Amino acid sequence: MSELCLTLLCPPAIGEKLLDLLLMLPNTTVFTSTPTAAHGQVGWSLSQAEQVMGRAHATEIKVIFAETDKATLLDAIRQQFAGTGLRYWVTTVVESGEIA
């Protein structure tokens, strides 16, 4: 089965709500979250300090999931987070596993 990695970039204010959604979805068994800085054009308003610094505070979330679950996962996120400026991209996972 092919796996994909969904990377989500969001303002910190919605990060916890997004994590809560992912915890409730049945096919998102492995994901991570990290505070990060977003550069370039983000989809949300920047504070004055962020505008001066040239970067926005953000939360980056990476989710590993089966390719067959892509539409369901993205639809759930779109329904909950429309209009929030959430950015995403999907990449192919070449290999994954557990080091036992």
PDB file as gemmi writes it, atoms N, CA and C in Angstrom:
CRYST1    1.000    1.000    1.000  90.00  90.00  90.00 P 1                      
ATOM      1  N   MET A   1       0.837  -1.170   0.000  1.00  0.00           N  
ATOM      2  CA  MET A   1       0.000   0.000   0.000  1.00  0.00           C  
ATOM      3  C   MET A   1       0.886   1.239   0.000  1.00  0.00           C  
ATOM      4  N   SER A   2       0.583   2.205  -0.857  1.00  0.00           N  
ATOM      5  CA  SER A   2       1.346   3.449  -0.929  1.00  0.00           C  
ATOM      6  C   SER A   2       0.965   4.375   0.208  1.00  0.00           C  
ATOM      7  N   GLU A   3       1.971   5.050   0.740  1.00  0.00           N  
ATOM      8  CA  GLU A   3       1.733   6.021   1.796  1.00  0.00           C  
ATOM      9  C   GLU A   3       2.077   7.414   1.312  1.00  0.00           C  
ATOM     10  N   LEU A   4       1.405   8.396   1.900  1.00  0.00           N  
ATOM     11  CA  LEU A   4       1.655   9.796   1.602  1.00  0.00           C  
ATOM     12  C   LEU A   4       1.954  10.530   2.898  1.00  0.00           C  
ATOM     13  N   CYS A   5       2.569  11.698   2.761  1.00  0.00           N  
ATOM     14  CA  CYS A   5       2.803  12.582   3.899  1.00  0.00           C  
ATOM     15  C   CYS A   5       2.113  13.907   3.596  1.00  0.00           C  
ATOM     16  N   LEU A   6       1.176  14.281   4.443  1.00  0.00           N  
ATOM     17  CA  LEU A   6       0.492  15.561   4.344  1.00  0.00           C  
ATOM     18  C   LEU A   6       1.173  16.517   5.307  1.00  0.00           C  
ATOM     19  N   THR A   7       1.693  17.620   4.782  1.00  0.00           N  
ATOM     20  CA  THR A   7       2.284  18.656   5.619  1.00  0.00           C  
ATOM     21  C   THR A   7       1.304  19.812   5.689  1.00  0.00           C  
ATOM     22  N   LEU A   8       0.986  20.212   6.899  1.00  0.00           N  
ATOM     23  CA  LEU A   8       0.054  21.309   7.144  1.00  0.00           C  
ATOM     24  C   LEU A   8       0.801  22.445   7.823  1.00  0.00           C  
ATOM     25  N   LEU A   9       0.548  23.665   7.385  1.00  0.00           N  
ATOM     26  CA  LEU A   9       1.167  24.850   7.964  1.00  0.00           C  
ATOM     27  C   LEU A   9       0.032  25.788   8.369  1.00  0.00           C  
ATOM     28  N   CYS A  10      -0.063  26.080   9.667  1.00  0.00           N  
ATOM     29  CA  CYS A  10      -1.190  26.877  10.138  1.00  0.00           C  
ATOM     30  C   CYS A  10      -0.744  27.862  11.208  1.00  0.00           C  
ATOM     31  N   PRO A  11      -1.569  28.893  11.437  1.00  0.00           N  
ATOM     32  CA  PRO A  11      -1.271  29.796  12.546  1.00  0.00           C  
ATOM     33  C   PRO A  11      -1.406  29.042  13.863  1.00  0.00           C  
ATOM     34  N   PRO A  12      -0.592  29.364  14.852  1.00  0.00           N  
ATOM     35  CA  PRO A  12      -0.641  28.645  16.127  1.00  0.00           C  
ATOM     36  C   PRO A  12      -2.033  28.631  16.768  1.00  0.00           C  
ATOM     37  N   ALA A  13      -2.833  29.632  16.516  1.00  0.00           N  
ATOM     38  CA  ALA A  13      -4.165  29.719  17.129  1.00  0.00           C  
ATOM     39  C   ALA A  13      -5.076  28.561  16.741  1.00  0.00           C  
ATOM     40  N   ILE A  14      -4.850  27.931  15.595  1.00  0.00           N  
ATOM     41  CA  ILE A  14      -5.698  26.807  15.200  1.00  0.00           C  
ATOM     42  C   ILE A  14      -4.974  25.469  15.279  1.00  0.00           C  
ATOM     43  N   GLY A  15      -3.715  25.479  15.658  1.00  0.00           N  
ATOM     44  CA  GLY A  15      -2.928  24.245  15.720  1.00  0.00           C  
ATOM     45  C   GLY A  15      -3.541  23.174  16.609  1.00  0.00           C  
ATOM     46  N   GLU A  16      -3.968  23.540  17.811  1.00  0.00           N  
ATOM     47  CA  GLU A  16      -4.542  22.555  18.741  1.00  0.00           C  
ATOM     48  C   GLU A  16      -5.847  21.974  18.217  1.00  0.00           C  
ATOM     49  N   LYS A  17      -6.676  22.816  17.612  1.00  0.00           N  
ATOM     50  CA  LYS A  17      -7.941  22.331  17.058  1.00  0.00           C  
ATOM     51  C   LYS A  17      -7.683  21.354  15.907  1.00  0.00           C  
ATOM     52  N   LEU A  18      -6.669  21.637  15.105  1.00  0.00           N  
ATOM     53  CA  LEU A  18      -6.303  20.741  14.011  1.00  0.00           C  
ATOM     54  C   LEU A  18      -5.776  19.412  14.554  1.00  0.00           C  
ATOM     55  N   LEU A  19      -4.969  19.459  15.590  1.00  0.00           N  
ATOM     56  CA  LEU A  19      -4.473  18.229  16.212  1.00  0.00           C  
ATOM     57  C   LEU A  19      -5.623  17.405  16.789  1.00  0.00           C  
ATOM     58  N   ASP A  20      -6.599  18.083  17.394  1.00  0.00           N  
ATOM     59  CA  ASP A  20      -7.770  17.379  17.928  1.00  0.00           C  
ATOM     60  C   ASP A  20      -8.519  16.646  16.823  1.00  0.00           C  
ATOM     61  N   LEU A  21      -8.686  17.303  15.674  1.00  0.00           N  
ATOM     62  CA  LEU A  21      -9.360  16.659  14.542  1.00  0.00           C  
ATOM     63  C   LEU A  21      -8.588  15.427  14.092  1.00  0.00           C  
ATOM     64  N   LEU A  22      -7.275  15.549  13.963  1.00  0.00           N  
ATOM     65  CA  LEU A  22      -6.453  14.420  13.507  1.00  0.00           C  
ATOM     66  C   LEU A  22      -6.509  13.255  14.493  1.00  0.00           C  
ATOM     67  N   LEU A  23      -6.579  13.556  15.771  1.00  0.00           N  
ATOM     68  CA  LEU A  23      -6.678  12.492  16.780  1.00  0.00           C  
ATOM     69  C   LEU A  23      -7.990  11.723  16.659  1.00  0.00           C  
ATOM     70  N   MET A  24      -9.035  12.365  16.172  1.00  0.00           N  
ATOM     71  CA  MET A  24     -10.335  11.718  16.052  1.00  0.00           C  
ATOM     72  C   MET A  24     -10.506  10.941  14.749  1.00  0.00           C  
ATOM     73  N   LEU A  25      -9.689  11.229  13.746  1.00  0.00           N  
ATOM     74  CA  LEU A  25      -9.812  10.523  12.470  1.00  0.00           C  
ATOM     75  C   LEU A  25      -9.190   9.131  12.577  1.00  0.00           C  
ATOM     76  N   PRO A  26      -9.846   8.113  12.047  1.00  0.00           N  
ATOM     77  CA  PRO A  26      -9.385   6.738  12.253  1.00  0.00           C  
ATOM     78  C   PRO A  26      -8.106   6.359  11.514  1.00  0.00           C  
ATOM     79  N   ASN A  27      -7.767   7.032  10.436  1.00  0.00           N  
ATOM     80  CA  ASN A  27      -6.642   6.587   9.619  1.00  0.00           C  
ATOM     81  C   ASN A  27      -5.427   7.500   9.686  1.00  0.00           C  
ATOM     82  N   THR A  28      -5.339   8.320  10.714  1.00  0.00           N  
ATOM     83  CA  THR A  28      -4.171   9.183  10.907  1.00  0.00           C  
ATOM     84  C   THR A  28      -3.441   8.728  12.161  1.00  0.00           C  
ATOM     85  N   THR A  29      -2.819   7.569  12.069  1.00  0.00           N  
ATOM     86  CA  THR A  29      -2.220   6.957  13.248  1.00  0.00           C  
ATOM     87  C   THR A  29      -0.876   7.557  13.636  1.00  0.00           C  
ATOM     88  N   VAL A  30      -0.142   8.146  12.690  1.00  0.00           N  
ATOM     89  CA  VAL A  30       1.167   8.714  12.994  1.00  0.00           C  
ATOM     90  C   VAL A  30       1.218  10.139  12.470  1.00  0.00           C  
ATOM     91  N   PHE A  31       1.426  11.092  13.396  1.00  0.00           N  
ATOM     92  CA  PHE A  31       1.648  12.469  12.959  1.00  0.00           C  
ATOM     93  C   PHE A  31       2.462  13.211  13.999  1.00  0.00           C  
ATOM     94  N   THR A  32       3.090  14.297  13.552  1.00  0.00           N  
ATOM     95  CA  THR A  32       3.939  15.107  14.421  1.00  0.00           C  
ATOM     96  C   THR A  32       3.504  16.563  14.317  1.00  0.00           C  
ATOM     97  N   SER A  33       3.872  17.353  15.311  1.00  0.00           N  
ATOM     98  CA  SER A  33       3.635  18.800  15.249  1.00  0.00           C  
ATOM     99  C   SER A  33       4.861  19.514  15.805  1.00  0.00           C  
ATOM    100  N   THR A  34       5.159  20.642  15.178  1.00  0.00           N  
ATOM    101  CA  THR A  34       6.345  21.402  15.537  1.00  0.00           C  
ATOM    102  C   THR A  34       6.075  22.892  15.383  1.00  0.00           C  
ATOM    103  N   PRO A  35       6.450  23.708  16.375  1.00  0.00           N  
ATOM    104  CA  PRO A  35       6.392  25.150  16.153  1.00  0.00           C  
ATOM    105  C   PRO A  35       7.467  25.518  15.132  1.00  0.00           C  
ATOM    106  N   THR A  36       7.145  26.410  14.231  1.00  0.00           N  
ATOM    107  CA  THR A  36       8.088  26.765  13.174  1.00  0.00           C  
ATOM    108  C   THR A  36       7.888  28.213  12.752  1.00  0.00           C  
ATOM    109  N   ALA A  37       8.710  28.677  11.838  1.00  0.00           N  
ATOM    110  CA  ALA A  37       8.560  30.014  11.252  1.00  0.00           C  
ATOM    111  C   ALA A  37       8.199  29.845   9.783  1.00  0.00           C  
ATOM    112  N   ALA A  38       7.184  30.553   9.346  1.00  0.00           N  
ATOM    113  CA  ALA A  38       6.767  30.508   7.944  1.00  0.00           C  
ATOM    114  C   ALA A  38       7.271  31.764   7.248  1.00  0.00           C  
ATOM    115  N   HIS A  39       7.852  31.586   6.085  1.00  0.00           N  
ATOM    116  CA  HIS A  39       8.382  32.700   5.300  1.00  0.00           C  
ATOM    117  C   HIS A  39       7.598  32.807   4.003  1.00  0.00           C  
ATOM    118  N   GLY A  40       7.565  33.983   3.421  1.00  0.00           N  
ATOM    119  CA  GLY A  40       6.832  34.168   2.168  1.00  0.00           C  
ATOM    120  C   GLY A  40       5.385  34.513   2.441  1.00  0.00           C  
ATOM    121  N   GLN A  41       4.536  34.183   1.518  1.00  0.00           N  
ATOM    122  CA  GLN A  41       3.124  34.531   1.649  1.00  0.00           C  
ATOM    123  C   GLN A  41       2.379  33.435   2.387  1.00  0.00           C  
ATOM    124  N   VAL A  42       1.973  33.741   3.598  1.00  0.00           N  
ATOM    125  CA  VAL A  42       1.146  32.813   4.351  1.00  0.00           C  
ATOM    126  C   VAL A  42      -0.304  33.230   4.168  1.00  0.00           C  
ATOM    127  N   GLY A  43      -1.221  32.350   4.517  1.00  0.00           N  
ATOM    128  CA  GLY A  43      -2.627  32.621   4.276  1.00  0.00           C  
ATOM    129  C   GLY A  43      -3.338  33.306   5.427  1.00  0.00           C  
ATOM    130  N   TRP A  44      -2.616  33.827   6.391  1.00  0.00           N  
ATOM    131  CA  TRP A  44      -3.254  34.489   7.525  1.00  0.00           C  
ATOM    132  C   TRP A  44      -2.558  35.808   7.799  1.00  0.00           C  
ATOM    133  N   SER A  45      -3.184  36.654   8.609  1.00  0.00           N  
ATOM    134  CA  SER A  45      -2.665  37.985   8.920  1.00  0.00           C  
ATOM    135  C   SER A  45      -1.453  37.889   9.841  1.00  0.00           C  
ATOM    136  N   LEU A  46      -0.474  38.720   9.561  1.00  0.00           N  
ATOM    137  CA  LEU A  46       0.726  38.766  10.388  1.00  0.00           C  
ATOM    138  C   LEU A  46       0.626  39.911  11.384  1.00  0.00           C  
ATOM    139  N   SER A  47       1.196  39.698  12.569  1.00  0.00           N  
ATOM    140  CA  SER A  47       1.282  40.787  13.543  1.00  0.00           C  
ATOM    141  C   SER A  47       2.310  41.793  13.042  1.00  0.00           C  
ATOM    142  N   GLN A  48       2.351  42.962  13.659  1.00  0.00           N  
ATOM    143  CA  GLN A  48       3.341  43.971  13.260  1.00  0.00           C  
ATOM    144  C   GLN A  48       4.758  43.447  13.456  1.00  0.00           C  
ATOM    145  N   ALA A  49       4.992  42.743  14.554  1.00  0.00           N  
ATOM    146  CA  ALA A  49       6.330  42.191  14.818  1.00  0.00           C  
ATOM    147  C   ALA A  49       6.713  41.174  13.748  1.00  0.00           C  
ATOM    148  N   GLU A  50       5.765  40.326  13.350  1.00  0.00           N  
ATOM    149  CA  GLU A  50       6.041  39.337  12.307  1.00  0.00           C  
ATOM    150  C   GLU A  50       6.340  40.020  10.975  1.00  0.00           C  
ATOM    151  N   GLN A  51       5.626  41.095  10.681  1.00  0.00           N  
ATOM    152  CA  GLN A  51       5.876  41.827   9.441  1.00  0.00           C  
ATOM    153  C   GLN A  51       7.288  42.400   9.427  1.00  0.00           C  
ATOM    154  N   VAL A  52       7.739  42.933  10.554  1.00  0.00           N  
ATOM    155  CA  VAL A  52       9.085  43.491  10.654  1.00  0.00           C  
ATOM    156  C   VAL A  52      10.138  42.389  10.529  1.00  0.00           C  
ATOM    157  N   MET A  53       9.886  41.239  11.181  1.00  0.00           N  
ATOM    158  CA  MET A  53      10.843  40.129  11.142  1.00  0.00           C  
ATOM    159  C   MET A  53      10.862  39.434   9.787  1.00  0.00           C  
ATOM    160  N   GLY A  54       9.778  39.520   9.038  1.00  0.00           N  
ATOM    161  CA  GLY A  54       9.705  38.845   7.743  1.00  0.00           C  
ATOM    162  C   GLY A  54       9.368  37.367   7.846  1.00  0.00           C  
ATOM    163  N   ARG A  55       8.772  36.974   8.964  1.00  0.00           N  
ATOM    164  CA  ARG A  55       8.355  35.583   9.146  1.00  0.00           C  
ATOM    165  C   ARG A  55       7.195  35.528  10.120  1.00  0.00           C  
ATOM    166  N   ALA A  56       6.404  34.478   9.980  1.00  0.00           N  
ATOM    167  CA  ALA A  56       5.230  34.309  10.828  1.00  0.00           C  
ATOM    168  C   ALA A  56       5.422  33.109  11.746  1.00  0.00           C  
ATOM    169  N   HIS A  57       4.942  33.232  12.970  1.00  0.00           N  
ATOM    170  CA  HIS A  57       4.901  32.073  13.858  1.00  0.00           C  
ATOM    171  C   HIS A  57       3.869  31.110  13.283  1.00  0.00           C  
ATOM    172  N   ALA A  58       4.198  29.831  13.270  1.00  0.00           N  
ATOM    173  CA  ALA A  58       3.305  28.834  12.675  1.00  0.00           C  
ATOM    174  C   ALA A  58       3.485  27.500  13.373  1.00  0.00           C  
ATOM    175  N   THR A  59       2.536  26.613  13.116  1.00  0.00           N  
ATOM    176  CA  THR A  59       2.634  25.221  13.546  1.00  0.00           C  
ATOM    177  C   THR A  59       2.687  24.364  12.295  1.00  0.00           C  
ATOM    178  N   GLU A  60       3.660  23.474  12.250  1.00  0.00           N  
ATOM    179  CA  GLU A  60       3.781  22.537  11.130  1.00  0.00           C  
ATOM    180  C   GLU A  60       3.383  21.156  11.629  1.00  0.00           C  
ATOM    181  N   ILE A  61       2.459  20.531  10.917  1.00  0.00           N  
ATOM    182  CA  ILE A  61       1.993  19.196  11.270  1.00  0.00           C  
ATOM    183  C   ILE A  61       2.225  18.285  10.078  1.00  0.00           C  
ATOM    184  N   LYS A  62       2.810  17.129  10.330  1.00  0.00           N  
ATOM    185  CA  LYS A  62       3.045  16.134   9.281  1.00  0.00           C  
ATOM    186  C   LYS A  62       2.281  14.873   9.628  1.00  0.00           C  
ATOM    187  N   VAL A  63       1.517  14.380   8.649  1.00  0.00           N  
ATOM    188  CA  VAL A  63       0.657  13.217   8.850  1.00  0.00           C  
ATOM    189  C   VAL A  63       1.010  12.156   7.818  1.00  0.00           C  
ATOM    190  N   ILE A  64       1.277  10.939   8.261  1.00  0.00           N  
ATOM    191  CA  ILE A  64       1.495   9.807   7.357  1.00  0.00           C  
ATOM    192  C   ILE A  64       0.176   9.046   7.264  1.00  0.00           C  
ATOM    193  N   PHE A  65      -0.228   8.719   6.036  1.00  0.00           N  
ATOM    194  CA  PHE A  65      -1.504   8.030   5.843  1.00  0.00           C  
ATOM    195  C   PHE A  65      -1.476   7.266   4.521  1.00  0.00           C  
ATOM    196  N   ALA A  66      -2.411   6.338   4.372  1.00  0.00           N  
ATOM    197  CA  ALA A  66      -2.531   5.555   3.139  1.00  0.00           C  
ATOM    198  C   ALA A  66      -3.067   6.442   2.018  1.00  0.00           C  
ATOM    199  N   GLU A  67      -2.542   6.240   0.841  1.00  0.00           N  
ATOM    200  CA  GLU A  67      -2.959   7.032  -0.319  1.00  0.00           C  
ATOM    201  C   GLU A  67      -4.469   6.973  -0.532  1.00  0.00           C  
ATOM    202  N   THR A  68      -5.081   5.840  -0.226  1.00  0.00           N  
ATOM    203  CA  THR A  68      -6.523   5.676  -0.414  1.00  0.00           C  
ATOM    204  C   THR A  68      -7.348   6.561   0.528  1.00  0.00           C  
ATOM    205  N   ASP A  69      -6.734   7.092   1.578  1.00  0.00           N  
ATOM    206  CA  ASP A  69      -7.441   7.942   2.535  1.00  0.00           C  
ATOM    207  C   ASP A  69      -7.278   9.436   2.258  1.00  0.00           C  
ATOM    208  N   LYS A  70      -6.602   9.784   1.185  1.00  0.00           N  
ATOM    209  CA  LYS A  70      -6.291  11.189   0.891  1.00  0.00           C  
ATOM    210  C   LYS A  70      -7.541  12.064   0.790  1.00  0.00           C  
ATOM    211  N   ALA A  71      -8.510  11.681  -0.004  1.00  0.00           N  
ATOM    212  CA  ALA A  71      -9.703  12.509  -0.204  1.00  0.00           C  
ATOM    213  C   ALA A  71     -10.474  12.690   1.107  1.00  0.00           C  
ATOM    214  N   THR A  72     -10.626  11.625   1.863  1.00  0.00           N  
ATOM    215  CA  THR A  72     -11.362  11.695   3.133  1.00  0.00           C  
ATOM    216  C   THR A  72     -10.667  12.630   4.110  1.00  0.00           C  
ATOM    217  N   LEU A  73      -9.351  12.523   4.216  1.00  0.00           N  
ATOM    218  CA  LEU A  73      -8.580  13.349   5.136  1.00  0.00           C  
ATOM    219  C   LEU A  73      -8.666  14.821   4.745  1.00  0.00           C  
ATOM    220  N   LEU A  74      -8.428  15.124   3.466  1.00  0.00           N  
ATOM    221  CA  LEU A  74      -8.467  16.515   3.025  1.00  0.00           C  
ATOM    222  C   LEU A  74      -9.870  17.106   3.127  1.00  0.00           C  
ATOM    223  N   ASP A  75     -10.893  16.321   2.851  1.00  0.00           N  
ATOM    224  CA  ASP A  75     -12.271  16.811   2.974  1.00  0.00           C  
ATOM    225  C   ASP A  75     -12.595  17.181   4.424  1.00  0.00           C  
ATOM    226  N   ALA A  76     -12.175  16.347   5.369  1.00  0.00           N  
ATOM    227  CA  ALA A  76     -12.428  16.628   6.790  1.00  0.00           C  
ATOM    228  C   ALA A  76     -11.732  17.921   7.213  1.00  0.00           C  
ATOM    229  N   ILE A  77     -10.512  18.111   6.751  1.00  0.00           N  
ATOM    230  CA  ILE A  77      -9.761  19.328   7.089  1.00  0.00           C  
ATOM    231  C   ILE A  77     -10.409  20.549   6.439  1.00  0.00           C  
ATOM    232  N   ARG A  78     -10.798  20.423   5.184  1.00  0.00           N  
ATOM    233  CA  ARG A  78     -11.442  21.551   4.489  1.00  0.00           C  
ATOM    234  C   ARG A  78     -12.738  21.968   5.174  1.00  0.00           C  
ATOM    235  N   GLN A  79     -13.524  21.004   5.621  1.00  0.00           N  
ATOM    236  CA  GLN A  79     -14.793  21.316   6.279  1.00  0.00           C  
ATOM    237  C   GLN A  79     -14.577  22.087   7.582  1.00  0.00           C  
ATOM    238  N   GLN A  80     -13.576  21.690   8.343  1.00  0.00           N  
ATOM    239  CA  GLN A  80     -13.340  22.295   9.656  1.00  0.00           C  
ATOM    240  C   GLN A  80     -12.563  23.611   9.593  1.00  0.00           C  
ATOM    241  N   PHE A  81     -11.735  23.793   8.551  1.00  0.00           N  
ATOM    242  CA  PHE A  81     -10.788  24.908   8.566  1.00  0.00           C  
ATOM    243  C   PHE A  81     -10.877  25.840   7.356  1.00  0.00           C  
ATOM    244  N   ALA A  82     -12.021  25.861   6.711  1.00  0.00           N  
ATOM    245  CA  ALA A  82     -12.220  26.778   5.584  1.00  0.00           C  
ATOM    246  C   ALA A  82     -12.027  28.215   6.064  1.00  0.00           C  
ATOM    247  N   GLY A  83     -11.290  28.998   5.286  1.00  0.00           N  
ATOM    248  CA  GLY A  83     -11.094  30.411   5.591  1.00  0.00           C  
ATOM    249  C   GLY A  83     -10.035  30.728   6.629  1.00  0.00           C  
ATOM    250  N   THR A  84      -9.297  29.727   7.102  1.00  0.00           N  
ATOM    251  CA  THR A  84      -8.292  29.969   8.150  1.00  0.00           C  
ATOM    252  C   THR A  84      -6.902  30.272   7.605  1.00  0.00           C  
ATOM    253  N   GLY A  85      -6.706  30.107   6.303  1.00  0.00           N  
ATOM    254  CA  GLY A  85      -5.378  30.330   5.732  1.00  0.00           C  
ATOM    255  C   GLY A  85      -4.460  29.132   5.843  1.00  0.00           C  
ATOM    256  N   LEU A  86      -4.988  28.024   6.297  1.00  0.00           N  
ATOM    257  CA  LEU A  86      -4.205  26.793   6.423  1.00  0.00           C  
ATOM    258  C   LEU A  86      -3.592  26.442   5.068  1.00  0.00           C  
ATOM    259  N   ARG A  87      -2.293  26.158   5.054  1.00  0.00           N  
ATOM    260  CA  ARG A  87      -1.605  25.740   3.832  1.00  0.00           C  
ATOM    261  C   ARG A  87      -1.261  24.265   3.954  1.00  0.00           C  
ATOM    262  N   TYR A  88      -1.189  23.570   2.827  1.00  0.00           N  
ATOM    263  CA  TYR A  88      -0.824  22.151   2.866  1.00  0.00           C  
ATOM    264  C   TYR A  88      -0.122  21.742   1.584  1.00  0.00           C  
ATOM    265  N   TRP A  89       0.596  20.636   1.681  1.00  0.00           N  
ATOM    266  CA  TRP A  89       1.149  19.963   0.508  1.00  0.00           C  
ATOM    267  C   TRP A  89       1.264  18.484   0.821  1.00  0.00           C  
ATOM    268  N   VAL A  90       1.213  17.675  -0.219  1.00  0.00           N  
ATOM    269  CA  VAL A  90       1.247  16.220  -0.086  1.00  0.00           C  
ATOM    270  C   VAL A  90       2.472  15.703  -0.829  1.00  0.00           C  
ATOM    271  N   THR A  91       3.226  14.814  -0.183  1.00  0.00           N  
ATOM    272  CA  THR A  91       4.384  14.187  -0.812  1.00  0.00           C  
ATOM    273  C   THR A  91       4.289  12.671  -0.662  1.00  0.00           C  
ATOM    274  N   THR A  92       4.965  11.992  -1.541  1.00  0.00           N  
ATOM    275  CA  THR A  92       5.014  10.530  -1.503  1.00  0.00           C  
ATOM    276  C   THR A  92       6.040  10.075  -0.472  1.00  0.00           C  
ATOM    277  N   VAL A  93       5.682   9.076   0.294  1.00  0.00           N  
ATOM    278  CA  VAL A  93       6.617   8.463   1.241  1.00  0.00           C  
ATOM    279  C   VAL A  93       7.297   7.319   0.496  1.00  0.00           C  
ATOM    280  N   VAL A  94       8.596   7.401   0.343  1.00  0.00           N  
ATOM    281  CA  VAL A  94       9.348   6.381  -0.377  1.00  0.00           C  
ATOM    282  C   VAL A  94       9.475   5.121   0.461  1.00  0.00           C  
ATOM    283  N   GLU A  95       9.683   5.300   1.739  1.00  0.00           N  
ATOM    284  CA  GLU A  95       9.829   4.153   2.639  1.00  0.00           C  
ATOM    285  C   GLU A  95       9.473   4.583   4.047  1.00  0.00           C  
ATOM    286  N   SER A  96       8.863   3.700   4.795  1.00  0.00           N  
ATOM    287  CA  SER A  96       8.597   3.963   6.210  1.00  0.00           C  
ATOM    288  C   SER A  96       8.560   2.642   6.952  1.00  0.00           C  
ATOM    289  N   GLY A  97       8.695   2.717   8.231  1.00  0.00           N  
ATOM    290  CA  GLY A  97       8.673   1.504   9.036  1.00  0.00           C  
ATOM    291  C   GLY A  97       9.002   1.831  10.477  1.00  0.00           C  
ATOM    292  N   GLU A  98       9.179   0.802  11.239  1.00  0.00           N  
ATOM    293  CA  GLU A  98       9.531   0.946  12.648  1.00  0.00           C  
ATOM    294  C   GLU A  98      10.818   0.193  12.895  1.00  0.00           C  
ATOM    295  N   ILE A  99      11.730   0.854  13.576  1.00  0.00           N  
ATOM    296  CA  ILE A  99      13.005   0.205  13.945  1.00  0.00           C  
ATOM    297  C   ILE A  99      12.746  -0.528  15.250  1.00  0.00           C  
ATOM    298  N   ALA A 100      12.672  -1.849  15.179  1.00  0.00           N  
ATOM    299  CA  ALA A 100      12.345  -2.642  16.369  1.00  0.00           C  
ATOM    300  C   ALA A 100      13.596  -3.102  17.083  1.00  0.00           C  
TER     301      ALA A 100                                                      
END                                                                             
